């Protein structure tokens, strides 16, 4: 299990190429707004909202808010 505290500045994202890896992934937004795209579904989450998906699906994260977005995420198995 890998647990991360992440921070995305406004307009920051994980890149144009979507991520994929074995396992599952979830997290909760602590501050700001985060756009989460997994496969064909996109949702904008605010503080207190969470996500969970199969990490084999192509996915991407993007801060769509005006300020920093902080979240705590977890995935298994670790991807470092």
Secondary structure, DSSP 8 states (H G I E B T S, - for coil): -EEEEEEE-TT-BS-SS-B--SSEEEEEEEESEEEEEETTEEEEEETT-EEEEETTS-EEEEE-SSS-EEEEEEEES---
